[in-house]
Every structure is written in structure tokens, then in C-alpha cells.
Amino acid sequence: MQAEFKTEQEAFWAGTFGNEYVDRNKNEHLVSSNIALFAKILACTENVRSVFEFGANIGLNLIAIKHLLPNAVLSAVEINKKAVAELKKVLKEVIVYQQSILDFSWDAPSQDLVFIKGVLIHINPDMLSQVYQFLYRLSKRYICIVEYYNPTPVTVSYRGHEDRLFKRDFAGEMMDKYNDLRLVNYGFVYHRDLNFPLDDLTWFLLEKTG
């Protein structure tokens, strides 16, 4: 494990595997599917003028949101150097923090919408509480979680690697942790969708009411 990281999972995504992931996911069809997904999510919100993504990779989610909210200020944190370079090419105006989520610097202003998609599943479970705190702290109003769901915590082999993918009820854990979070809406996207397929992801939109 690289010395600058707290967990094996961080080093995994910052290194060779993370670079290969960048190359695998250069797919314009994913942008259209993401537009369809985030259109449903953003339809449940109001007055979103700033958006922050935890773990943006090459920006496929932020590109979709840019189509839907062209005037919103976009920001992100991303651990992989190669992914950050690609992200800056396609979204020159995005504010990017190149670092681990677990080392996130707090000079970023509060955001109307904070979201994380396909990233919590790869976080060391011992660090989840810290990431929940970051999501909650940075959000002015909305938090969106888009992940593989399971009612109880399970570990799944990921492309031949162990301890790299963890499924659980992330949104439920956040609502248990923070009493002022309410569930606004939730939904599911299916890999066999005829028009806009994505991985089998469940999304949850939470709102701070305190």
C-alpha cells in the first residue's frame, strides 16, 4: 500500500487498476444513461445551483448534470491523477480536488447538492462513517447516494480482487446517523433497460431539514 494512503482501497484506485478503469469507461452511451438517471433525481429538487461529486472519475456524471443544470457550479474530488486529467479536458470549468476522499480539504464551500455514485461500495467499511460525515457536512440541502444496495453488509469479489467491493444500505445508515435527514425519493436503474442501461444501481435522494 502506498504510504500516503490510509487504506488498501485508496491505493488500489489511485494506481494501475484505477488507470485501467478510466480507459474502460470512456463511453458516450453512459452519458445519455446518466442524463436519464439524473433527470429523475433532479426533478425531485429545487434551486440547485451548486453540485459536488465525491469520486468523479472522468466526469461522466458531471457531464450529464451540466446538460441538465447548465448554470450550476460543478466541483469534485477524485483520487486518480489520470482521471482528473480527463475530467479537466471535458469540463474545463469544474473545480477539482485531486486527493483521496478520506483526506478531503475543507476549503470547498457548502453545496446545494452533494452526491456520490458507485464509490461508497469501494470505500473501506471502517472509513464509511467519516465519508458520511463529509457528505453531510458539505451539503447545504440535498445528498444523493447512487450505489449497489443490500439490506445487510456484504463483501463481493470485484474483477478477481477481494475486499474491494462492499454492498449495504448506505442511505439508511446515513439517515440513522443524522436525524434531520429525510428521504425525498428513491429508485432503481437496470442493466437491461431498453434505452438507458446502467449497472443495477439504487439511488436515494436525501434532504437536510434541520
PyMOL commands that place a pseudoatom at each C-alpha (Angstrom):
pseudoatom trace, name=CA, resn=MET, resi=1, chain=A, elem=C, hetatm=0, pos=[0.000, 0.000, 0.000]
pseudoatom trace, name=CA, resn=GLN, resi=2, chain=A, elem=C, hetatm=0, pos=[1.291, 3.453, -0.890]
pseudoatom trace, name=CA, resn=ALA, resi=3, chain=A, elem=C, hetatm=0, pos=[2.410, 5.327, 2.206]
pseudoatom trace, name=CA, resn=GLU, resi=4, chain=A, elem=C, hetatm=0, pos=[0.269, 8.391, 1.547]
pseudoatom trace, name=CA, resn=PHE, resi=5, chain=A, elem=C, hetatm=0, pos=[-2.983, 6.421, 1.785]
pseudoatom trace, name=CA, resn=LYS, resi=6, chain=A, elem=C, hetatm=0, pos=[-4.825, 5.175, 4.858]
pseudoatom trace, name=CA, resn=THR, resi=7, chain=A, elem=C, hetatm=0, pos=[-6.371, 2.097, 3.220]
pseudoatom trace, name=CA, resn=GLU, resi=8, chain=A, elem=C, hetatm=0, pos=[-5.590, -0.539, 0.589]
pseudoatom trace, name=CA, resn=GLN, resi=9, chain=A, elem=C, hetatm=0, pos=[-8.704, 0.523, -1.315]
pseudoatom trace, name=CA, resn=GLU, resi=10, chain=A, elem=C, hetatm=0, pos=[-7.379, 4.047, -1.862]
pseudoatom trace, name=CA, resn=ALA, resi=11, chain=A, elem=C, hetatm=0, pos=[-4.057, 2.812, -3.245]
pseudoatom trace, name=CA, resn=PHE, resi=12, chain=A, elem=C, hetatm=0, pos=[-5.976, 0.382, -5.489]
pseudoatom trace, name=CA, resn=TRP, resi=13, chain=A, elem=C, hetatm=0, pos=[-7.978, 3.167, -7.153]
pseudoatom trace, name=CA, resn=ALA, resi=14, chain=A, elem=C, hetatm=0, pos=[-5.117, 5.673, -7.307]
pseudoatom trace, name=CA, resn=GLY, resi=15, chain=A, elem=C, hetatm=0, pos=[-2.848, 3.193, -9.121]
pseudoatom trace, name=CA, resn=THR, resi=16, chain=A, elem=C, hetatm=0, pos=[-2.869, 0.860, -12.110]
pseudoatom trace, name=CA, resn=PHE, resi=17, chain=A, elem=C, hetatm=0, pos=[-6.358, -0.535, -11.598]
pseudoatom trace, name=CA, resn=GLY, resi=18, chain=A, elem=C, hetatm=0, pos=[-7.785, 2.971, -11.379]
pseudoatom trace, name=CA, resn=ASN, resi=19, chain=A, elem=C, hetatm=0, pos=[-5.982, 3.930, -14.602]
pseudoatom trace, name=CA, resn=GLU, resi=20, chain=A, elem=C, hetatm=0, pos=[-7.443, 0.894, -16.372]
pseudoatom trace, name=CA, resn=TYR, resi=21, chain=A, elem=C, hetatm=0, pos=[-10.894, 1.833, -15.079]
pseudoatom trace, name=CA, resn=VAL, resi=22, chain=A, elem=C, hetatm=0, pos=[-10.530, 5.236, -16.754]
pseudoatom trace, name=CA, resn=ASP, resi=23, chain=A, elem=C, hetatm=0, pos=[-9.856, 3.576, -20.110]
pseudoatom trace, name=CA, resn=ARG, resi=24, chain=A, elem=C, hetatm=0, pos=[-12.775, 1.131, -19.738]
pseudoatom trace, name=CA, resn=ASN, resi=25, chain=A, elem=C, hetatm=0, pos=[-15.323, 3.844, -19.035]
pseudoatom trace, name=CA, resn=LYS, resi=26, chain=A, elem=C, hetatm=0, pos=[-14.775, 6.229, -21.945]
pseudoatom trace, name=CA, resn=ASN, resi=27, chain=A, elem=C, hetatm=0, pos=[-18.243, 5.585, -23.301]
pseudoatom trace, name=CA, resn=GLU, resi=28, chain=A, elem=C, hetatm=0, pos=[-20.608, 8.253, -24.656]
pseudoatom trace, name=CA, resn=HIS, resi=29, chain=A, elem=C, hetatm=0, pos=[-23.584, 5.951, -24.151]
pseudoatom trace, name=CA, resn=LEU, resi=30, chain=A, elem=C, hetatm=0, pos=[-23.008, 6.185, -20.408]
pseudoatom trace, name=CA, resn=VAL, resi=31, chain=A, elem=C, hetatm=0, pos=[-23.561, 9.944, -20.601]
pseudoatom trace, name=CA, resn=SER, resi=32, chain=A, elem=C, hetatm=0, pos=[-27.037, 9.532, -22.123]
pseudoatom trace, name=CA, resn=SER, resi=33, chain=A, elem=C, hetatm=0, pos=[-27.919, 6.934, -19.489]
pseudoatom trace, name=CA, resn=ASN, resi=34, chain=A, elem=C, hetatm=0, pos=[-26.661, 9.270, -16.781]
pseudoatom trace, name=CA, resn=ILE, resi=35, chain=A, elem=C, hetatm=0, pos=[-28.736, 12.136, -18.172]
pseudoatom trace, name=CA, resn=ALA, resi=36, chain=A, elem=C, hetatm=0, pos=[-31.835, 9.939, -17.914]
pseudoatom trace, name=CA, resn=LEU, resi=37, chain=A, elem=C, hetatm=0, pos=[-30.906, 8.985, -14.333]
pseudoatom trace, name=CA, resn=PHE, resi=38, chain=A, elem=C, hetatm=0, pos=[-30.097, 12.460, -13.065]
pseudoatom trace, name=CA, resn=ALA, resi=39, chain=A, elem=C, hetatm=0, pos=[-33.165, 13.948, -14.758]
pseudoatom trace, name=CA, resn=LYS, resi=40, chain=A, elem=C, hetatm=0, pos=[-35.266, 11.769, -12.436]
pseudoatom trace, name=CA, resn=ILE, resi=41, chain=A, elem=C, hetatm=0, pos=[-33.202, 12.735, -9.413]
pseudoatom trace, name=CA, resn=LEU, resi=42, chain=A, elem=C, hetatm=0, pos=[-33.047, 16.469, -10.109]
pseudoatom trace, name=CA, resn=ALA, resi=43, chain=A, elem=C, hetatm=0, pos=[-36.785, 16.563, -10.801]
pseudoatom trace, name=CA, resn=CYS, resi=44, chain=A, elem=C, hetatm=0, pos=[-37.196, 15.975, -7.051]
pseudoatom trace, name=CA, resn=THR, resi=45, chain=A, elem=C, hetatm=0, pos=[-35.072, 19.002, -6.133]
pseudoatom trace, name=CA, resn=GLU, resi=46, chain=A, elem=C, hetatm=0, pos=[-35.380, 22.763, -6.368]
pseudoatom trace, name=CA, resn=ASN, resi=47, chain=A, elem=C, hetatm=0, pos=[-32.964, 25.681, -6.676]
pseudoatom trace, name=CA, resn=VAL, resi=48, chain=A, elem=C, hetatm=0, pos=[-29.835, 23.565, -7.149]
pseudoatom trace, name=CA, resn=ARG, resi=49, chain=A, elem=C, hetatm=0, pos=[-27.105, 25.972, -8.226]
pseudoatom trace, name=CA, resn=SER, resi=50, chain=A, elem=C, hetatm=0, pos=[-24.010, 24.139, -6.967]
pseudoatom trace, name=CA, resn=VAL, resi=51, chain=A, elem=C, hetatm=0, pos=[-23.153, 20.451, -7.220]
pseudoatom trace, name=CA, resn=PHE, resi=52, chain=A, elem=C, hetatm=0, pos=[-20.272, 18.473, -5.727]
pseudoatom trace, name=CA, resn=GLU, resi=53, chain=A, elem=C, hetatm=0, pos=[-19.358, 14.894, -6.637]
pseudoatom trace, name=CA, resn=PHE, resi=54, chain=A, elem=C, hetatm=0, pos=[-17.300, 12.610, -4.411]
pseudoatom trace, name=CA, resn=GLY, resi=55, chain=A, elem=C, hetatm=0, pos=[-15.247, 10.378, -6.733]
pseudoatom trace, name=CA, resn=ALA, resi=56, chain=A, elem=C, hetatm=0, pos=[-15.938, 11.933, -10.145]
pseudoatom trace, name=CA, resn=ASN, resi=57, chain=A, elem=C, hetatm=0, pos=[-13.528, 9.812, -12.202]
pseudoatom trace, name=CA, resn=ILE, resi=58, chain=A, elem=C, hetatm=0, pos=[-13.566, 11.173, -15.789]
pseudoatom trace, name=CA, resn=GLY, resi=59, chain=A, elem=C, hetatm=0, pos=[-16.714, 13.221, -15.248]
pseudoatom trace, name=CA, resn=LEU, resi=60, chain=A, elem=C, hetatm=0, pos=[-19.467, 11.156, -16.885]
pseudoatom trace, name=CA, resn=ASN, resi=61, chain=A, elem=C, hetatm=0, pos=[-21.918, 12.081, -14.132]
pseudoatom trace, name=CA, resn=LEU, resi=62, chain=A, elem=C, hetatm=0, pos=[-20.981, 15.753, -14.093]
pseudoatom trace, name=CA, resn=ILE, resi=63, chain=A, elem=C, hetatm=0, pos=[-21.265, 15.971, -17.885]
pseudoatom trace, name=CA, resn=ALA, resi=64, chain=A, elem=C, hetatm=0, pos=[-24.834, 14.693, -17.575]
pseudoatom trace, name=CA, resn=ILE, resi=65, chain=A, elem=C, hetatm=0, pos=[-25.631, 17.182, -14.823]
pseudoatom trace, name=CA, resn=LYS, resi=66, chain=A, elem=C, hetatm=0, pos=[-24.118, 20.001, -16.916]
pseudoatom trace, name=CA, resn=HIS, resi=67, chain=A, elem=C, hetatm=0, pos=[-26.680, 19.210, -19.629]
pseudoatom trace, name=CA, resn=LEU, resi=68, chain=A, elem=C, hetatm=0, pos=[-29.495, 19.382, -17.097]
pseudoatom trace, name=CA, resn=LEU, resi=69, chain=A, elem=C, hetatm=0, pos=[-28.212, 22.299, -14.995]
pseudoatom trace, name=CA, resn=PRO, resi=70, chain=A, elem=C, hetatm=0, pos=[-26.065, 24.336, -17.408]
pseudoatom trace, name=CA, resn=ASN, resi=71, chain=A, elem=C, hetatm=0, pos=[-25.638, 27.245, -14.982]
pseudoatom trace, name=CA, resn=ALA, resi=72, chain=A, elem=C, hetatm=0, pos=[-24.722, 25.207, -11.902]
pseudoatom trace, name=CA, resn=VAL, resi=73, chain=A, elem=C, hetatm=0, pos=[-21.231, 25.462, -10.409]
pseudoatom trace, name=CA, resn=LEU, resi=74, chain=A, elem=C, hetatm=0, pos=[-19.657, 21.993, -10.516]
pseudoatom trace, name=CA, resn=SER, resi=75, chain=A, elem=C, hetatm=0, pos=[-16.965, 20.680, -8.156]
pseudoatom trace, name=CA, resn=ALA, resi=76, chain=A, elem=C, hetatm=0, pos=[-15.472, 17.286, -7.414]
pseudoatom trace, name=CA, resn=VAL, resi=77, chain=A, elem=C, hetatm=0, pos=[-12.863, 15.313, -5.539]
pseudoatom trace, name=CA, resn=GLU, resi=78, chain=A, elem=C, hetatm=0, pos=[-11.060, 12.469, -7.345]
pseudoatom trace, name=CA, resn=ILE, resi=79, chain=A, elem=C, hetatm=0, pos=[-8.152, 10.281, -6.244]
pseudoatom trace, name=CA, resn=ASN, resi=80, chain=A, elem=C, hetatm=0, pos=[-6.815, 9.132, -9.627]
pseudoatom trace, name=CA, resn=LYS, resi=81, chain=A, elem=C, hetatm=0, pos=[-4.442, 11.504, -11.435]
pseudoatom trace, name=CA, resn=LYS, resi=82, chain=A, elem=C, hetatm=0, pos=[-5.259, 10.159, -14.899]
pseudoatom trace, name=CA, resn=ALA, resi=83, chain=A, elem=C, hetatm=0, pos=[-8.996, 10.523, -14.281]
pseudoatom trace, name=CA, resn=VAL, resi=84, chain=A, elem=C, hetatm=0, pos=[-8.534, 14.132, -13.129]
pseudoatom trace, name=CA, resn=ALA, resi=85, chain=A, elem=C, hetatm=0, pos=[-6.681, 14.972, -16.348]
pseudoatom trace, name=CA, resn=GLU, resi=86, chain=A, elem=C, hetatm=0, pos=[-9.534, 13.531, -18.438]
pseudoatom trace, name=CA, resn=LEU, resi=87, chain=A, elem=C, hetatm=0, pos=[-12.138, 15.321, -16.329]
pseudoatom trace, name=CA, resn=LYS, resi=88, chain=A, elem=C, hetatm=0, pos=[-10.452, 18.692, -16.823]
pseudoatom trace, name=CA, resn=LYS, resi=89, chain=A, elem=C, hetatm=0, pos=[-10.361, 18.137, -20.585]
pseudoatom trace, name=CA, resn=VAL, resi=90, chain=A, elem=C, hetatm=0, pos=[-14.115, 17.686, -20.901]
pseudoatom trace, name=CA, resn=LEU, resi=91, chain=A, elem=C, hetatm=0, pos=[-15.246, 20.090, -18.172]
pseudoatom trace, name=CA, resn=LYS, resi=92, chain=A, elem=C, hetatm=0, pos=[-12.724, 22.889, -18.030]
pseudoatom trace, name=CA, resn=GLU, resi=93, chain=A, elem=C, hetatm=0, pos=[-14.812, 24.924, -15.594]
pseudoatom trace, name=CA, resn=VAL, resi=94, chain=A, elem=C, hetatm=0, pos=[-15.120, 22.182, -12.961]
pseudoatom trace, name=CA, resn=ILE, resi=95, chain=A, elem=C, hetatm=0, pos=[-13.328, 22.749, -9.650]
pseudoatom trace, name=CA, resn=VAL, resi=96, chain=A, elem=C, hetatm=0, pos=[-11.350, 19.554, -8.954]
pseudoatom trace, name=CA, resn=TYR, resi=97, chain=A, elem=C, hetatm=0, pos=[-9.594, 18.469, -5.766]
pseudoatom trace, name=CA, resn=GLN, resi=98, chain=A, elem=C, hetatm=0, pos=[-7.120, 15.717, -6.682]
pseudoatom trace, name=CA, resn=GLN, resi=99, chain=A, elem=C, hetatm=0, pos=[-6.890, 13.717, -3.485]
pseudoatom trace, name=CA, resn=SER, resi=100, chain=A, elem=C, hetatm=0, pos=[-8.457, 10.875, -1.556]
pseudoatom trace, name=CA, resn=ILE, resi=101, chain=A, elem=C, hetatm=0, pos=[-11.955, 11.426, -0.220]
pseudoatom trace, name=CA, resn=LEU, resi=102, chain=A, elem=C, hetatm=0, pos=[-10.551, 10.457, 3.170]
pseudoatom trace, name=CA, resn=ASP, resi=103, chain=A, elem=C, hetatm=0, pos=[-8.120, 13.385, 3.005]
pseudoatom trace, name=CA, resn=PHE, resi=104, chain=A, elem=C, hetatm=0, pos=[-10.584, 15.887, 1.616]
pseudoatom trace, name=CA, resn=SER, resi=105, chain=A, elem=C, hetatm=0, pos=[-9.641, 19.533, 2.251]
pseudoatom trace, name=CA, resn=TRP, resi=106, chain=A, elem=C, hetatm=0, pos=[-12.383, 21.743, 3.575]
pseudoatom trace, name=CA, resn=ASP, resi=107, chain=A, elem=C, hetatm=0, pos=[-11.786, 24.959, 1.672]
pseudoatom trace, name=CA, resn=ALA, resi=108, chain=A, elem=C, hetatm=0, pos=[-14.716, 23.976, -0.556]
pseudoatom trace, name=CA, resn=PRO, resi=109, chain=A, elem=C, hetatm=0, pos=[-17.898, 25.997, 0.068]
pseudoatom trace, name=CA, resn=SER, resi=110, chain=A, elem=C, hetatm=0, pos=[-21.136, 24.273, 1.035]
pseudoatom trace, name=CA, resn=GLN, resi=111, chain=A, elem=C, hetatm=0, pos=[-23.072, 22.856, -1.911]
pseudoatom trace, name=CA, resn=ASP, resi=112, chain=A, elem=C, hetatm=0, pos=[-26.772, 22.696, -2.770]
pseudoatom trace, name=CA, resn=LEU, resi=113, chain=A, elem=C, hetatm=0, pos=[-26.380, 19.083, -3.894]
pseudoatom trace, name=CA, resn=VAL, resi=114, chain=A, elem=C, hetatm=0, pos=[-23.651, 16.647, -2.864]
pseudoatom trace, name=CA, resn=PHE, resi=115, chain=A, elem=C, hetatm=0, pos=[-23.652, 13.213, -4.473]
pseudoatom trace, name=CA, resn=ILE, resi=116, chain=A, elem=C, hetatm=0, pos=[-21.679, 10.006, -4.676]
pseudoatom trace, name=CA, resn=LYS, resi=117, chain=A, elem=C, hetatm=0, pos=[-22.204, 7.286, -7.300]
pseudoatom trace, name=CA, resn=GLY, resi=118, chain=A, elem=C, hetatm=0, pos=[-20.532, 3.888, -7.367]
pseudoatom trace, name=CA, resn=VAL, resi=119, chain=A, elem=C, hetatm=0, pos=[-17.899, 4.955, -4.843]
pseudoatom trace, name=CA, resn=LEU, resi=120, chain=A, elem=C, hetatm=0, pos=[-19.159, 4.093, -1.357]
pseudoatom trace, name=CA, resn=ILE, resi=121, chain=A, elem=C, hetatm=0, pos=[-19.123, 0.444, -2.431]
pseudoatom trace, name=CA, resn=HIS, resi=122, chain=A, elem=C, hetatm=0, pos=[-15.332, 0.698, -2.790]
pseudoatom trace, name=CA, resn=ILE, resi=123, chain=A, elem=C, hetatm=0, pos=[-14.629, 2.516, 0.492]
pseudoatom trace, name=CA, resn=ASN, resi=124, chain=A, elem=C, hetatm=0, pos=[-13.108, 0.541, 3.366]
pseudoatom trace, name=CA, resn=PRO, resi=125, chain=A, elem=C, hetatm=0, pos=[-16.118, -0.108, 5.651]
pseudoatom trace, name=CA, resn=ASP, resi=126, chain=A, elem=C, hetatm=0, pos=[-14.150, 1.152, 8.662]
pseudoatom trace, name=CA, resn=MET, resi=127, chain=A, elem=C, hetatm=0, pos=[-13.999, 4.576, 6.960]
pseudoatom trace, name=CA, resn=LEU, resi=128, chain=A, elem=C, hetatm=0, pos=[-17.637, 4.892, 5.928]
pseudoatom trace, name=CA, resn=SER, resi=129, chain=A, elem=C, hetatm=0, pos=[-18.655, 6.943, 8.944]
pseudoatom trace, name=CA, resn=GLN, resi=130, chain=A, elem=C, hetatm=0, pos=[-16.025, 9.530, 8.023]
pseudoatom trace, name=CA, resn=VAL, resi=131, chain=A, elem=C, hetatm=0, pos=[-17.273, 9.715, 4.430]
pseudoatom trace, name=CA, resn=TYR, resi=132, chain=A, elem=C, hetatm=0, pos=[-20.868, 10.064, 5.644]
pseudoatom trace, name=CA, resn=GLN, resi=133, chain=A, elem=C, hetatm=0, pos=[-19.704, 12.991, 7.747]
pseudoatom trace, name=CA, resn=PHE, resi=134, chain=A, elem=C, hetatm=0, pos=[-18.060, 14.621, 4.738]
pseudoatom trace, name=CA, resn=LEU, resi=135, chain=A, elem=C, hetatm=0, pos=[-21.207, 14.216, 2.602]
pseudoatom trace, name=CA, resn=TYR, resi=136, chain=A, elem=C, hetatm=0, pos=[-23.384, 15.643, 5.346]
pseudoatom trace, name=CA, resn=ARG, resi=137, chain=A, elem=C, hetatm=0, pos=[-21.066, 18.483, 6.246]
pseudoatom trace, name=CA, resn=LEU, resi=138, chain=A, elem=C, hetatm=0, pos=[-20.591, 19.715, 2.677]
pseudoatom trace, name=CA, resn=SER, resi=139, chain=A, elem=C, hetatm=0, pos=[-24.288, 19.682, 1.789]
pseudoatom trace, name=CA, resn=LYS, resi=140, chain=A, elem=C, hetatm=0, pos=[-26.473, 22.739, 2.249]
pseudoatom trace, name=CA, resn=ARG, resi=141, chain=A, elem=C, hetatm=0, pos=[-29.624, 20.812, 1.420]
pseudoatom trace, name=CA, resn=TYR, resi=142, chain=A, elem=C, hetatm=0, pos=[-29.504, 17.664, -0.734]
pseudoatom trace, name=CA, resn=ILE, resi=143, chain=A, elem=C, hetatm=0, pos=[-27.429, 14.470, -0.589]
pseudoatom trace, name=CA, resn=CYS, resi=144, chain=A, elem=C, hetatm=0, pos=[-27.743, 11.827, -3.300]
pseudoatom trace, name=CA, resn=ILE, resi=145, chain=A, elem=C, hetatm=0, pos=[-26.385, 8.305, -2.944]
pseudoatom trace, name=CA, resn=VAL, resi=146, chain=A, elem=C, hetatm=0, pos=[-26.294, 6.004, -6.001]
pseudoatom trace, name=CA, resn=GLU, resi=147, chain=A, elem=C, hetatm=0, pos=[-24.806, 2.614, -5.141]
pseudoatom trace, name=CA, resn=TYR, resi=148, chain=A, elem=C, hetatm=0, pos=[-25.293, -1.150, -5.143]
pseudoatom trace, name=CA, resn=TYR, resi=149, chain=A, elem=C, hetatm=0, pos=[-27.834, -1.798, -2.399]
pseudoatom trace, name=CA, resn=ASN, resi=150, chain=A, elem=C, hetatm=0, pos=[-28.076, -4.647, 0.066]
pseudoatom trace, name=CA, resn=PRO, resi=151, chain=A, elem=C, hetatm=0, pos=[-30.136, -4.634, 3.282]
pseudoatom trace, name=CA, resn=THR, resi=152, chain=A, elem=C, hetatm=0, pos=[-27.200, -6.038, 5.259]
pseudoatom trace, name=CA, resn=PRO, resi=153, chain=A, elem=C, hetatm=0, pos=[-23.447, -5.506, 4.713]
pseudoatom trace, name=CA, resn=VAL, resi=154, chain=A, elem=C, hetatm=0, pos=[-21.838, -7.981, 2.304]
pseudoatom trace, name=CA, resn=THR, resi=155, chain=A, elem=C, hetatm=0, pos=[-18.450, -8.203, 0.578]
pseudoatom trace, name=CA, resn=VAL, resi=156, chain=A, elem=C, hetatm=0, pos=[-18.345, -9.190, -3.101]
pseudoatom trace, name=CA, resn=SER, resi=157, chain=A, elem=C, hetatm=0, pos=[-15.378, -10.254, -5.237]
pseudoatom trace, name=CA, resn=TYR, resi=158, chain=A, elem=C, hetatm=0, pos=[-14.633, -7.483, -7.747]
pseudoatom trace, name=CA, resn=ARG, resi=159, chain=A, elem=C, hetatm=0, pos=[-12.884, -8.383, -11.022]
pseudoatom trace, name=CA, resn=GLY, resi=160, chain=A, elem=C, hetatm=0, pos=[-10.894, -11.055, -9.225]
pseudoatom trace, name=CA, resn=HIS, resi=161, chain=A, elem=C, hetatm=0, pos=[-9.999, -8.830, -6.262]
pseudoatom trace, name=CA, resn=GLU, resi=162, chain=A, elem=C, hetatm=0, pos=[-11.153, -9.376, -2.690]
pseudoatom trace, name=CA, resn=ASP, resi=163, chain=A, elem=C, hetatm=0, pos=[-12.117, -6.644, -0.205]
pseudoatom trace, name=CA, resn=ARG, resi=164, chain=A, elem=C, hetatm=0, pos=[-12.685, -4.137, -2.994]
pseudoatom trace, name=CA, resn=LEU, resi=165, chain=A, elem=C, hetatm=0, pos=[-16.493, -4.061, -3.230]
pseudoatom trace, name=CA, resn=PHE, resi=166, chain=A, elem=C, hetatm=0, pos=[-18.898, -3.785, -0.308]
pseudoatom trace, name=CA, resn=LYS, resi=167, chain=A, elem=C, hetatm=0, pos=[-22.692, -3.575, -0.531]
pseudoatom trace, name=CA, resn=ARG, resi=168, chain=A, elem=C, hetatm=0, pos=[-25.004, -2.341, 2.232]
pseudoatom trace, name=CA, resn=ASP, resi=169, chain=A, elem=C, hetatm=0, pos=[-27.786, 0.174, 2.993]
pseudoatom trace, name=CA, resn=PHE, resi=170, chain=A, elem=C, hetatm=0, pos=[-25.650, 3.312, 2.765]
pseudoatom trace, name=CA, resn=ALA, resi=171, chain=A, elem=C, hetatm=0, pos=[-28.580, 5.745, 2.702]
pseudoatom trace, name=CA, resn=GLY, resi=172, chain=A, elem=C, hetatm=0, pos=[-30.262, 4.041, 5.644]
pseudoatom trace, name=CA, resn=GLU, resi=173, chain=A, elem=C, hetatm=0, pos=[-27.065, 4.289, 7.643]
pseudoatom trace, name=CA, resn=MET, resi=174, chain=A, elem=C, hetatm=0, pos=[-26.826, 7.991, 6.881]
pseudoatom trace, name=CA, resn=MET, resi=175, chain=A, elem=C, hetatm=0, pos=[-30.417, 8.598, 7.986]
pseudoatom trace, name=CA, resn=ASP, resi=176, chain=A, elem=C, hetatm=0, pos=[-29.736, 6.683, 11.203]
pseudoatom trace, name=CA, resn=LYS, resi=177, chain=A, elem=C, hetatm=0, pos=[-26.621, 8.782, 11.793]
pseudoatom trace, name=CA, resn=TYR, resi=178, chain=A, elem=C, hetatm=0, pos=[-28.235, 12.163, 11.087]
pseudoatom trace, name=CA, resn=ASN, resi=179, chain=A, elem=C, hetatm=0, pos=[-31.764, 12.634, 12.413]
pseudoatom trace, name=CA, resn=ASP, resi=180, chain=A, elem=C, hetatm=0, pos=[-32.508, 15.700, 10.295]
pseudoatom trace, name=CA, resn=LEU, resi=181, chain=A, elem=C, hetatm=0, pos=[-32.150, 13.810, 7.001]
pseudoatom trace, name=CA, resn=ARG, resi=182, chain=A, elem=C, hetatm=0, pos=[-35.404, 12.878, 5.290]
pseudoatom trace, name=CA, resn=LEU, resi=183, chain=A, elem=C, hetatm=0, pos=[-35.878, 10.583, 2.330]
pseudoatom trace, name=CA, resn=VAL, resi=184, chain=A, elem=C, hetatm=0, pos=[-37.169, 12.615, -0.619]
pseudoatom trace, name=CA, resn=ASN, resi=185, chain=A, elem=C, hetatm=0, pos=[-37.279, 9.828, -3.198]
pseudoatom trace, name=CA, resn=TYR, resi=186, chain=A, elem=C, hetatm=0, pos=[-35.501, 6.695, -4.407]
pseudoatom trace, name=CA, resn=GLY, resi=187, chain=A, elem=C, hetatm=0, pos=[-35.359, 4.500, -7.476]
pseudoatom trace, name=CA, resn=PHE, resi=188, chain=A, elem=C, hetatm=0, pos=[-33.561, 1.767, -9.370]
pseudoatom trace, name=CA, resn=VAL, resi=189, chain=A, elem=C, hetatm=0, pos=[-31.746, 1.616, -12.712]
pseudoatom trace, name=CA, resn=TYR, resi=190, chain=A, elem=C, hetatm=0, pos=[-31.390, -1.697, -14.514]
pseudoatom trace, name=CA, resn=HIS, resi=191, chain=A, elem=C, hetatm=0, pos=[-28.630, -3.045, -16.743]
pseudoatom trace, name=CA, resn=ARG, resi=192, chain=A, elem=C, hetatm=0, pos=[-31.253, -4.382, -19.187]
pseudoatom trace, name=CA, resn=ASP, resi=193, chain=A, elem=C, hetatm=0, pos=[-33.091, -1.091, -19.610]
pseudoatom trace, name=CA, resn=LEU, resi=194, chain=A, elem=C, hetatm=0, pos=[-34.017, -0.882, -23.288]
pseudoatom trace, name=CA, resn=ASN, resi=195, chain=A, elem=C, hetatm=0, pos=[-32.990, 2.742, -23.712]
pseudoatom trace, name=CA, resn=PHE, resi=196, chain=A, elem=C, hetatm=0, pos=[-30.745, 3.888, -20.874]
pseudoatom trace, name=CA, resn=PRO, resi=197, chain=A, elem=C, hetatm=0, pos=[-28.986, 0.900, -19.256]
pseudoatom trace, name=CA, resn=LEU, resi=198, chain=A, elem=C, hetatm=0, pos=[-26.664, 1.337, -16.286]
pseudoatom trace, name=CA, resn=ASP, resi=199, chain=A, elem=C, hetatm=0, pos=[-25.341, -1.004, -13.643]
pseudoatom trace, name=CA, resn=ASP, resi=200, chain=A, elem=C, hetatm=0, pos=[-28.021, -2.258, -11.257]
pseudoatom trace, name=CA, resn=LEU, resi=201, chain=A, elem=C, hetatm=0, pos=[-27.893, 0.807, -9.023]
pseudoatom trace, name=CA, resn=THR, resi=202, chain=A, elem=C, hetatm=0, pos=[-30.309, 2.087, -6.415]
pseudoatom trace, name=CA, resn=TRP, resi=203, chain=A, elem=C, hetatm=0, pos=[-30.477, 5.849, -5.879]
pseudoatom trace, name=CA, resn=PHE, resi=204, chain=A, elem=C, hetatm=0, pos=[-31.590, 7.719, -2.786]
pseudoatom trace, name=CA, resn=LEU, resi=205, chain=A, elem=C, hetatm=0, pos=[-32.175, 11.471, -2.546]
pseudoatom trace, name=CA, resn=LEU, resi=206, chain=A, elem=C, hetatm=0, pos=[-31.948, 12.824, 0.999]
pseudoatom trace, name=CA, resn=GLU, resi=207, chain=A, elem=C, hetatm=0, pos=[-32.698, 16.334, 2.249]
pseudoatom trace, name=CA, resn=LYS, resi=208, chain=A, elem=C, hetatm=0, pos=[-31.411, 18.157, 5.315]
pseudoatom trace, name=CA, resn=THR, resi=209, chain=A, elem=C, hetatm=0, pos=[-34.362, 19.524, 7.271]
pseudoatom trace, name=CA, resn=GLY, resi=210, chain=A, elem=C, hetatm=0, pos=[-32.593, 20.896, 10.334]
for i in range(1, 210): cmd.bond("trace and resi %d" % i, "trace and resi %d" % (i + 1))
show_as sticks, trace
zoom trace
